[in-house]
Amino acid sequence: MTKSLVIVESPAKAKTIEKFLGKNYVVKASVGHIIDLPKSKLGVDIDNNFEPQYITIRGKGPVLKEIKTLAKKSKNVYLATDPDREGEAISWHLARALGIEASDDCRIEFNEITKNAIKSAIKKPRPINQDLVDAQQARRVLDRLVGYQISPLLWKNVRKGLSAGRVQSVATKLIIDREEEIKNFKPEEYWTLSLKIKTKNNENFEIKFQNDNLGNKEIHTEAEVDRILNHIQNHEAIVTSVKKGEKKRNPNLPFTTSTLQQEAANKLGFSTKKTMSLAQQLYEGIDIGKSGTVGLISYIRTDSTRISQESSESCKNYIHENIGESYYHSETKERKENKGKKNIQDAHEGIRPTDVYRHPDLIKGFLSKDQYTLYKLIWQRFVASQMAPAVYDTLNVEFDINKVIFKATGSILRFEGFLKVYSYANVSENINIPDLAEGEVVTVLEQMPKQHFTQPPGRYSEATLVKTMEDLGIGRPSTYSPTISTILSRGYVEKEGKSLTATELGYIINEILEDYFSKIIDTNFTAKLEQSLDYIEEGTQDWKKLISEFYEDFKVMLLNAEEHMEEINLVEESDEKCSKCDSVMLIKHGRYGKFLACSNYPECEETKPFLYKIGVSCPKCESGDVIEKRSKKGRLFYGCSTFPDCRFVSWNRPTGKKCPTCGDILVYKKTKKSEKNICINKECGFEEEIEN
């Protein structure tokens, strides 16, 4: 017994850590969970105080046997699973399987996979944290009770393969509620008024309406605009106030799981699933040549922005040596957006590079394109977070035209600060306003009133859904990505470009859950449950008592649903005939959406894809129909129903109209600001705005 055994979850992590620890240690991967609740049944003994019925996962017997054999031969056994609730639970299961006492110092944890972090952790083993384990057990049991008891009702009354979940159903409801907001939105008219003016030195710029002579700050109708324009007609524009100042723009703090997913979606176009997969690779270790395999970023499931003193000091030195001392920001910064939030778990640091001197460009050759892009984003965000704010010189000028006030605001970047490093920041353009003096008179050259209508809230993207879930306290860092992946794979939600929209099936399932389990998919109720899990982790709440209280109400809902839920027929007749037996084809819902199946089943098993026709003939071959299709990444596009005979495709929806300029086809294009019909021929450039 000369060697010690270290158990981790991932083979990649095992490979990295083994190099750091040397010949006196054997590092073995459990390959995730070895012991868990069974997949084939509920796995919770409701009558025995909700005792979980754990089993060795099918196929994991040989792995567990090998670990037991290694443990018997080892001097010490260290459990080095991830530093979170799930990781603690995996260690707890392993400890029980290996006969390790709960009080034994067997658990080690680290926030990054580097030589120093691993060697430091191995010197500070601790007992299993039972409160963390119980918080994870509570989550798993709650999810089982909901998912494994509602889902069979959906199978019976809707169709096989459906599921409901404590968090996934709330996420679907959020998307549907937003869709209803958009549908019920009533636009309100408002106007903006700008004037183009000229100074005595012939310098032109615009000034904007602030308030009228009656003190009104908003303009609602054209009549109000006309009244203001008549009131200022033939009156001088006089400068009444000139204020010079300074504006600072502070950098954001290091990434949390949520903000990383949001920024990667917004700036890189990555899905949450892709972001977390790449981040896991960077965390577990990449071979970077002479340095060998090393973890490039710290632990990726965190909702803290805290940075260790060591990391902060290292970053300070990097900034001094490579960017300039004036770019370092020495003041303590607080994360304002977290004030008032009680659910921040500060056990981990924010996501950061493990070595700030490992500049993205130095290791670019060892990373895939996507790994490099994500690492660069994390590296820049971390370094920028420790830098000085950008500083702008500002100039605010007010003008009086017969007691109607207009204003011009200008800003010039004086010191770039963190913007020198964070290339992903949205940088404001310099807006230069000429020097003016109080009492100076300027000439009005042009009046520019403009009508607007308030816009409905936008559909959720993956990024905005993650932000909303975080703000509402629904789910935790480790659950955002799997939740979104689940509702997409179940067909409750689909992607249109970057937007998430609910499907017909999603509406049906949501309506059923609203009717019978409204409390379960209530956002406030779900958030309170998450808070209760935090209390269990802190050791201030009993986990089985929480489950018992939850189940008391849930059981009543379940019995009511079992008694009253009615069967919903999702099958409808199509206008197509079966090519094999000439029977009517039925439209059915499958895991991947609608499909056509022969009504003569099981005698005839003919099936074919269901084509969403948009009511426009193919503009290329004219014999086929334009249909909606989806790319491998789920992006909506339009093609011909006769593919591959006709290969017409368009990202934008064909209108069926011809371009009046070149005769090519017009397609519909919607942006945040407008809706247009544009010519598909880019060289033509024709476009026409669609009036609402």
C-alpha positions, 0 to 999 in steps of 0.5 A, spaced: 500 500 500 504 505 497 500 508 492 494 513 493 487 512 489 484 519 487 477 518 484 474 523 479 468 523 474 472 524 467 477 520 464 480 527 461 480 530 468 484 523 470 489 524 465 490 531 466 491 530 474 495 524 474 501 528 470 501 533 476 501 528 482 506 523 479 508 516 481 505 515 488 498 516 485 493 512 481 487 516 478 481 513 476 475 516 473 468 513 475 465 516 468 460 520 472 455 517 476 456 510 478 450 509 483 443 513 482 436 512 482 433 507 477 431 509 470 425 504 469 421 506 475 420 511 480 426 509 485 423 513 491 419 509 497 414 514 498 411 510 504 418 510 507 419 517 508 421 518 501 427 514 502 431 514 495 432 507 492 439 507 489 442 502 485 449 501 481 447 504 474 447 498 469 453 497 465 457 501 471 458 494 475 465 493 472 468 500 473 465 500 480 469 493 481 475 496 479 475 502 483 474 497 489 480 493 487 484 499 487 481 502 493 483 495 497 490 496 495 491 503 496 494 507 502 489 513 501 483 514 497 481 521 495 474 523 492 476 528 487 469 529 484 466 536 482 466 542 487 458 542 487 452 538 490 452 533 484 459 532 485 459 531 493 453 526 492 457 522 487 463 522 492 458 520 497 455 514 493 463 512 492 464 513 499 459 508 501 460 503 496 468 503 498 466 502 506 469 509 507 466 512 514 463 519 513 467 522 518 474 520 514 478 525 511 477 523 504 474 529 500 478 533 496 476 539 492 479 544 487 476 550 483 481 549 477 485 543 474 492 546 475 499 543 478 498 548 484 491 547 485 491 539 485 497 539 490 494 544 495 488 540 495 491 533 496 494 536 502 487 538 505 482 533 505 475 533 509 469 529 510 464 528 506 459 534 507 452 531 508 448 538 507 451 538 500 449 531 499 442 532 502 441 538 498 442 534 491 438 528 494 432 533 495 433 536 488 433 529 485 427 526 489 423 532 487 424 531 480 423 524 480 416 525 484 414 530 479 417 527 472 416 520 473 408 521 476 406 526 471 409 524 465 405 517 465 399 521 465 401 525 458 403 518 455 396 515 457 392 521 455 396 525 449 402 520 446 408 516 448 415 519 449 412 526 452 415 528 459 414 534 464 419 536 469 419 541 475 424 546 471 423 544 464 415 545 464 416 552 467 421 554 462 416 552 457 411 556 460 415 562 460 416 562 453 408 561 452 407 566 456 411 571 452 408 569 446 401 571 449 404 577 451 406 579 444 399 576 441 395 581 446 400 587 445 397 593 443 401 598 440 401 605 442 403 611 438 408 616 440 413 621 437 420 624 437 422 631 435 429 633 433 431 639 430 437 640 425 441 647 427 446 651 425 451 655 429 454 662 427 460 658 425 456 654 420 457 647 424 451 643 424 448 638 429 441 635 431 438 637 438 432 633 441 426 635 444 426 634 452 419 638 454 414 643 452 412 649 455 406 646 459 412 641 462 410 635 458 416 630 456 412 626 451 409 627 445 403 622 443 400 624 437 401 628 431 396 634 433 401 635 439 407 635 435 403 640 430 402 644 436 409 644 439 412 646 432 407 652 431 409 654 438 416 655 436 415 657 429 419 664 428 422 664 435 430 663 436 433 657 439 437 660 445 443 656 449 441 656 456 445 651 459 452 648 457 455 643 462 461 639 461 463 633 465 466 626 465 462 619 464 465 613 466 464 606 464 466 600 468 467 593 466 463 587 467 466 582 473 468 575 471 463 570 468 458 566 472 455 560 468 449 564 466 453 570 464 458 566 460 452 563 456 449 569 455 455 573 452 457 567 448 450 566 445 450 574 444 457 575 441 459 568 438 452 565 436 453 559 441 448 555 444 448 554 451 449 546 450 455 548 445 458 553 450 458 548 456 461 543 452 467 547 450 467 550 457 468 543 460 473 541 455 477 547 457 476 546 464 478 539 464 485 540 460 488 541 453 494 539 451 498 545 450 505 542 448 511 543 452 506 545 458 503 538 457 495 537 458 493 543 463 486 546 465 485 552 462 479 555 466 477 555 473 470 551 474 465 552 470 458 551 474 458 558 478 454 563 480 459 567 484 464 573 481 469 572 486 476 572 484 481 569 489 487 574 492 492 570 488 488 570 481 487 578 482 494 579 484 497 575 478 492 579 473 495 586 476 502 584 475 500 582 468 496 589 466 502 593 469 507 589 465 503 588 458 498 594 458 500 599 463 500 601 470 494 606 468 490 601 466 489 597 472 483 599 477 485 598 484 478 600 487 474 594 490 468 593 485 461 590 487 457 586 483 451 591 483 446 586 479 447 581 485 445 586 491 438 583 494 439 576 491 439 571 496 441 565 492 448 567 490 453 561 492 459 564 493 463 557 494 467 558 487 470 563 484 468 566 477 470 563 471 477 565 469 483 563 466 487 559 470 494 563 468 493 570 466 499 570 462 497 564 458 494 569 452 489 566 447 494 567 441 500 564 445 496 557 445 491 558 439 495 553 435 493 547 440 485 549 440 480 548 435 477 554 433 471 554 437 475 553 443 480 558 442 474 563 441 471 561 447 477 561 451 479 568 448 472 571 451 473 568 458 480 571 458 478 578 455 473 578 460 477 576 466 483 581 465 478 587 463 474 586 470 481 588 473 482 594 469 480 601 469 474 604 467 473 607 460 473 615 461 468 620 456 468 627 456 461 629 456 458 636 454 450 637 455 447 643 452 440 645 453 436 650 448 430 654 449 425 656 443 419 660 446 420 656 453 420 649 449 426 645 451 431 641 447 437 638 448 444 635 445 449 630 448 455 629 446 461 624 449 468 623 446 472 617 449 478 620 453 481 614 456 479 607 453 481 603 460 478 596 459 476 597 452 483 596 450 482 589 452 475 587 451 474 587 444 467 584 445 464 590 448 459 595 445 463 601 444 459 608 443 461 612 437 464 619 439 458 624 438 462 631 437 458 637 439 461 644 438 463 649 443 457 653 445 456 659 450 450 660 454 446 666 451 448 664 444 443 664 438 443 658 433 439 657 427 434 652 426 435 649 419 430 643 419 424 640 423 424 632 424 418 629 427 417 622 427 412 617 428 413 611 432 409 605 435 411 601 442 414 594 440 412 588 443 417 584 448 421 580 444 421 573 443 426 569 448 433 567 445 437 562 449 441 568 452 435 572 455 431 565 457 437 564 461 437 571 464 430 570 466 431 564 469 437 566 473 433 573 475 427 569 477 431 564 481 429 558 477 434 552 476 441 553 478 448 554 474 448 546 472 441 546 470 440 552 465 443 548 459 440 541 460 433 545 461 433 548 454 436 542 451 430 538 453 424 542 451 428 543 444 429 535 444 421 534 446 419 538 441 415 543 446 419 549 443 423 550 437 428 555 434 426 560 429 433 564 428 435 565 435 428 566 437 425 560 441 418 559 440 413 554 443 410 549 438 403 546 438 405 540 442 408 545 447 402 549 448 398 543 449 402 540 454 402 547 458 395 547 458 394 540 461 399 542 466 396 549 467 389 545 468 392 540 473 398 542 476 398 550 476 402 550 482 408 546 480 409 550 474 408 557 478 415 561 477 414 563 485 413 556 487 419 554 483 423 559 486 421 558 493 423 550 492 430 552 489 431 557 495 429 551 500 434 547 497 439 552 498 437 552 506 438 544 506 445 546 503 446 551 509 444 546 514 438 550 516 432 545 513 431 538 513 430 535 506 425 530 507 421 534 511 421 539 505 419 533 500 414 531 505 410 538 505 411 538 497 408 531 496 402 533 501 399 538 496 402 534 490 399 528 491 392 531 491 393 534 484 396 528 482 389 524 484 385 529 481 389 529 474 388 521 474 381 522 475 379 527 471 384 528 465 381 527 458 385 524 452 387 529 447 387 526 440 393 529 436 391 525 430 388 529 424 387 527 417 391 530 411 389 531 404 394 526 402 393 519 400 398 513 401 402 512 396 402 504 397 395 503 399 391 509 397 388 510 404 388 517 407 395 519 410 394 522 418 398 527 421 401 525 427 406 528 432 412 524 433 419 526 437 421 530 432 415 534 430 409 532 425 409 526 420 404 523 416 402 516 417 398 511 413 391 511 416 391 503 414 396 502 420 398 496 422 396 493 415 400 499 412 406 502 415 408 507 410 410 514 413 413 520 410 415 527 413 410 532 414 411 538 409 409 545 412 407 549 405 407 556 406 402 557 400 407 559 395 409 556 389 416 555 388 419 561 384 425 557 381 421 550 378 414 553 379 411 546 379 413 545 387 411 548 393 415 552 398 416 549 404 419 550 411 425 546 413 430 546 418 438 546 418 442 541 422 442 546 427 435 548 427 435 554 423 428 555 419 429 556 412 425 555 405 426 550 400 422 546 394 418 540 396 421 537 389 428 537 392 432 534 390 430 535 383 429 543 384 434 546 389 431 552 391 433 555 398 432 561 401 433 563 409 427 569 408 420 567 406 418 568 399 412 572 398 410 570 391 411 576 388 416 579 383 421 584 384 419 590 380 426 592 378 429 586 376 424 581 376 427 576 381 423 574 387 421 578 393 422 575 400 420 577 407 425 580 412 424 582 419 429 586 423 428 589 430 426 595 427 422 594 421 419 589 416 421 589 409 420 585 402 427 585 399 429 582 392 433 576 393 438 578 388 443 582 392 446 586 386 439 589 385 438 592 392 430 593 391 426 593 398 420 596 400 418 597 408 411 594 410 407 599 413 403 596 420 
